[in-house]
């Protein structure tokens, strides 16, 4: 069993109302989302590398 299965899943908040945001606020929101996407992609890559390393050890 993977320990990630034991951790509670984060609850997602509802997205903000974009109609109420100014152009500057929307641009800042997009930048924040892009930073979060990059962070998640980095975590995915790290977990894939870790998994590949573990699989190579156990295949020997």
Secondary structure, 3 states (H helix, E strand, C coil): CCHHHCCCCCCCCCCCCHHHCCHHHHHHHHHHHHHHHHHHHHHHHHHHHHHHHHHHHHCC
